[in-house]
């Protein structure tokens, strides 16, 4: 069983700091809970597949402005190609601070990736 999450470092809720939001992980200098993850903490965070192979880092996240939710994360693979990964495909291991996605390295190797906009 996991220890009870500590409180006191929770992030803003509706623009107001909420000290009662449980803090259970750390992405660099940003803390996160099971219900909220700062986007600044996601960027440059390492992503692995379920086999434990490194896939790269999250380069950015894209917000669906119509609904106010994260649409997808942009994965930077081998410092060369970018891929749009649906946000709900990312699995967050809150206890270990890991992000995984179920995709094989071979799929990324043979797929061209996204085109950068000029």
C-alpha positions as CSV (number, residue, x, y, z in Angstrom):
1,X,0.0,0.0,0.0
2,X,1.2,3.5,-0.8
3,X,1.9,6.1,1.9
4,X,-0.7,8.8,2.2
5,X,0.2,11.7,-0.2
6,X,1.7,14.7,1.5
7,X,-0.2,18.0,1.2
8,X,0.8,21.6,1.2
9,X,2.4,22.0,-2.2
10,X,-0.6,21.7,-4.4
11,X,-0.9,23.8,-7.5
12,X,-3.5,26.5,-8.4
13,X,-7.1,25.6,-8.7
14,X,-9.1,28.2,-10.7
15,X,-6.1,30.6,-10.3
16,X,-6.0,30.2,-6.5
17,X,-3.2,28.2,-4.7
18,X,-4.8,25.1,-3.1
19,X,-2.5,23.9,-0.2
20,X,-4.7,20.8,0.3
21,X,-4.1,19.4,-3.1
22,X,-2.1,16.2,-2.6
23,X,1.4,16.3,-4.0
24,X,2.7,12.9,-5.1
25,X,5.3,13.4,-7.8
26,X,7.9,15.8,-9.0
27,X,8.8,16.9,-12.5
28,X,11.9,19.0,-12.0
29,X,10.8,22.0,-10.0
30,X,7.1,21.4,-10.6
31,X,5.0,19.2,-8.3
32,X,2.0,17.2,-9.6
33,X,-0.9,15.2,-8.3
34,X,-3.0,12.4,-9.8
35,X,-5.4,15.0,-11.1
36,X,-3.1,17.8,-12.3
37,X,0.2,18.0,-14.0
38,X,1.9,21.3,-14.8
39,X,2.8,21.5,-18.5
40,X,6.1,23.1,-17.8
41,X,6.9,19.9,-15.8
42,X,6.0,17.7,-18.8
43,X,8.2,19.5,-21.3
44,X,11.6,17.8,-21.6
45,X,10.4,14.9,-19.5
46,X,11.6,11.5,-20.6
47,X,9.2,9.0,-22.2
48,X,9.7,5.3,-22.4
49,X,7.6,2.5,-24.0
50,X,6.1,-0.3,-22.1
51,X,9.2,-2.4,-22.9
52,X,11.4,0.2,-21.1
53,X,13.0,1.6,-24.2
54,X,13.7,5.3,-24.3
55,X,11.5,7.1,-26.9
56,X,12.7,10.6,-26.3
57,X,11.3,13.6,-24.5
58,X,8.1,15.6,-24.5
59,X,8.8,18.7,-26.6
60,X,5.5,20.5,-26.0
61,X,1.8,20.0,-25.3
62,X,-1.0,21.2,-27.5
63,X,-4.2,22.5,-25.9
64,X,-7.6,22.1,-27.5
65,X,-8.8,25.7,-27.0
66,X,-12.4,24.7,-27.7
67,X,-12.6,22.4,-24.7
68,X,-9.7,23.6,-22.5
69,X,-8.0,20.2,-22.4
70,X,-4.7,18.9,-23.6
71,X,-5.2,17.3,-27.0
72,X,-1.8,15.7,-27.5
73,X,1.8,15.8,-26.4
74,X,4.6,16.3,-29.0
75,X,7.2,13.6,-28.6
76,X,10.7,14.5,-29.8
77,X,12.2,11.2,-30.9
78,X,16.0,10.7,-31.3
79,X,16.4,14.5,-31.4
80,X,15.2,14.4,-35.0
81,X,11.5,13.5,-35.5
82,X,8.4,14.7,-33.7
83,X,5.2,12.8,-33.2
84,X,1.8,13.8,-31.9
85,X,0.9,11.4,-29.1
86,X,-2.7,11.6,-27.9
87,X,-2.6,12.7,-24.3
88,X,-4.8,9.9,-23.2
89,X,-2.3,7.4,-24.6
90,X,0.3,8.6,-22.1
91,X,0.5,6.6,-18.9
92,X,1.8,8.5,-15.8
93,X,3.5,6.4,-13.1
94,X,2.9,8.9,-10.3
95,X,4.9,6.9,-7.7
96,X,8.1,6.8,-9.9
97,X,7.6,10.0,-12.0
98,X,7.6,8.1,-15.2
99,X,5.7,8.6,-18.5
100,X,5.2,5.6,-20.7
101,X,3.3,5.0,-24.0
102,X,2.5,1.7,-25.7
103,X,4.4,2.1,-29.0
104,X,7.4,0.1,-30.4
105,X,10.6,1.8,-31.4
106,X,10.3,0.2,-34.8
107,X,7.1,2.0,-35.5
108,X,8.7,5.4,-34.8
109,X,11.8,4.4,-36.8
110,X,9.7,3.7,-40.0
111,X,7.2,6.6,-39.6
112,X,8.2,10.0,-41.0
113,X,6.9,12.1,-38.1
114,X,5.3,15.5,-38.1
115,X,6.3,18.3,-40.5
116,X,7.5,21.5,-38.7
117,X,5.5,24.6,-39.6
118,X,7.6,27.4,-41.0
